[in-house]
Amino acid sequence: MPWDPDDRPWNQPWQPLSRAAAIAWGAFYALFMLYALAHWGQFLFIDNVNLVVHEGGHPLFGWFGPTLGLWGGTLLQWLVPLLLAGWFYGQRQPPGFAFALFFFFENLLYTAAYMADARAMALPLVTVGDPDVGGHDWNNIFSSLGLLPYDTRIAGATRLIGWIGMLAVTLWLLRRGLRQEASN
C-alpha cells in the first residue's frame, strides 16, 4: 500500500478539547506564570527536573567530544520537552503538546538565570563527576565565543523568549478549546 501524503500528522485534525479542559489548563498555566513572576530569576520547583535532565546531558553528549559535552546539558534540557511536544503534535493531542511546549519555554527561564550568572558565578553548581573538571557551563560557553561581557543581555533576551512562548502556548490552547466548543 503506498504512503498517502494526507496521512501526515499536520494534515490530521486535532483531538477534541472541551471548553472546561481548556479553561482548567489555562488557569494552571496562568497560576504557574504568576508563581514564576513572583520568583523572578530564582530556582522554581520544576527546575529540579530541569537540573536532572541538564546534568544527564553532559555525559550523554560528552561521547561526541568536549564541546558537545559542555553544551550537552542545555541541549538535552531543551530537547526533552521539544521531542515530547513533537510526539504529542504527531498524536494531535492539544493538552500534551501545549504542556511539553510550555515547559520547553519555561526551561528558557531556567537557562536565562544560569546565563546571567556567567560572569558573577555566584550560583551554586551541581555537577556529574569531578567538580574540578566541570565549571560554570555558561561562563565557559560565553568565554569561548567571546560573548562573556554580554551574558546578562543574552540572558534577558532568552528570558523574554521564554515568557512570550509560555504566554503564546497558553493563549493557543485556550483559543483552541474555546473555538472548538463554539463550533459544536
C-alpha positions in Angstrom: 0.0 0.0 0.0 1.6 3.3 -1.0 2.1 6.0 1.6 -0.6 8.7 1.4 0.8 12.3 2.0 -2.6 13.2 3.5 -1.7 10.9 6.4 0.9 13.3 7.6 0.2 14.5 11.2 -0.2 18.1 10.3 -2.9 17.2 7.8 -5.0 15.4 10.5 -7.4 17.2 12.8 -6.5 17.9 16.5 -8.2 15.7 19.1 -11.2 17.4 20.7 -10.6 19.7 23.7 -13.5 20.8 25.8 -14.1 24.3 27.0 -13.8 23.2 30.6 -10.4 21.4 29.9 -9.1 24.5 28.1 -10.1 26.8 30.9 -8.6 24.4 33.5 -5.3 24.2 31.6 -5.3 28.0 31.1 -5.8 28.5 34.8 -2.9 26.1 35.6 -0.6 27.9 33.2 -1.7 31.3 34.5 -1.0 30.3 38.1 2.3 28.8 37.1 3.3 32.1 35.3 2.2 34.1 38.4 4.4 31.8 40.6 7.3 32.2 38.2 6.8 36.0 38.2 6.8 36.1 42.0 10.1 34.1 42.0 11.7 36.1 39.2 15.2 34.9 38.4 15.0 32.3 41.1 15.1 28.5 41.1 11.5 27.2 40.5 10.2 23.9 41.8 10.1 22.5 38.2 13.8 23.3 37.8 14.6 20.3 39.9 13.5 18.2 36.9 15.3 20.5 34.5 18.5 20.2 36.6 18.5 16.4 36.5 17.9 16.4 32.7 20.6 19.1 32.3 23.2 17.2 34.2 22.4 14.0 32.3 23.1 15.8 29.0 26.8 16.4 29.8 27.9 12.7 29.8 25.4 11.8 27.1 26.6 14.4 24.6 30.2 14.1 26.0 30.5 11.0 23.8 30.8 13.4 20.9 33.6 15.5 22.3 34.2 18.1 25.0 32.4 20.9 23.2 29.2 19.0 22.8 29.7 17.7 26.3 29.8 21.3 27.6 26.7 22.2 25.6 25.0 18.9 26.3 23.4 19.9 29.5 21.4 22.7 27.9 20.9 20.7 24.7 19.2 17.8 26.5 17.3 20.1 28.8 15.8 21.8 25.7 15.5 18.6 23.6 13.4 16.6 26.1 10.4 18.9 26.1 10.7 19.6 22.4 10.8 15.9 21.5 7.8 15.3 23.8 6.0 18.3 22.1 6.8 16.7 18.7 5.3 13.4 19.8 2.1 15.0 21.1 1.9 17.0 18.0 2.1 13.8 15.9 -0.7 12.4 18.1 -2.6 15.6 17.6 -3.2 15.9 21.4 -3.5 19.6 22.3 -3.1 19.4 26.1 0.1 17.2 25.8 1.5 19.3 23.0 0.9 22.5 25.0 2.2 21.1 28.2 5.5 20.0 26.7 5.9 23.2 24.7 5.0 25.3 27.7 7.8 23.6 29.7 10.2 24.0 26.9 9.7 27.7 27.2 9.9 27.6 31.0 13.3 25.9 30.5 14.5 29.1 28.9 13.8 31.0 32.2 16.0 28.4 33.9 18.7 28.7 31.3 18.5 32.5 31.4 19.2 32.5 35.1 22.3 30.4 34.5 23.4 32.6 31.6 23.0 35.8 33.6 25.4 34.3 36.2 28.2 33.6 33.7 30.4 36.4 34.9 29.4 36.6 38.6 29.5 32.8 39.0 27.5 33.1 42.3 25.0 30.3 41.7 25.8 27.0 43.5 26.7 24.5 40.9 25.8 20.8 40.6 27.9 18.5 38.5 28.2 14.9 37.5 31.6 13.5 38.3 34.6 15.6 39.3 33.6 19.1 40.4 37.0 20.5 39.5 36.6 19.5 35.8 33.1 20.9 35.2 32.9 24.6 36.0 30.2 27.0 35.0 28.8 26.0 31.7 27.7 29.4 30.5 30.9 31.1 31.7 32.8 28.5 29.6 30.4 28.8 26.6 30.3 32.6 26.5 34.1 32.8 27.1 34.8 30.5 24.2 32.5 32.6 21.9 33.8 35.9 23.1 30.3 36.8 24.5 31.0 36.8 28.2 30.5 40.6 28.5 27.0 40.2 27.1 25.9 37.5 29.5 23.1 39.5 31.1 21.8 40.8 27.7 21.7 37.4 26.2 20.0 36.1 29.3 17.4 38.9 29.1 16.6 38.0 25.5 16.4 34.3 26.4 14.1 35.1 29.4 11.9 37.3 27.1 11.5 34.5 24.6 10.6 32.1 27.4 7.9 34.4 28.7 6.5 35.1 25.3 6.5 31.4 24.5 4.7 30.4 27.7 2.0 33.1 27.1 1.6 32.1 23.4 1.2 28.4 24.2 -1.4 29.3 26.9 -3.4 31.5 24.5 -3.2 28.9 21.7 -4.6 26.2 24.0 -7.4 28.5 25.3 -8.3 29.6 21.8 -8.3 26.0 20.5 -10.7 24.9 23.3 -13.0 27.9 23.2 -13.2 27.9 19.4 -13.8 24.2 19.2 -16.6 24.4 21.7 -18.2 27.3 19.8 -18.2 25.4 16.6 -20.0 22.4 18.0 
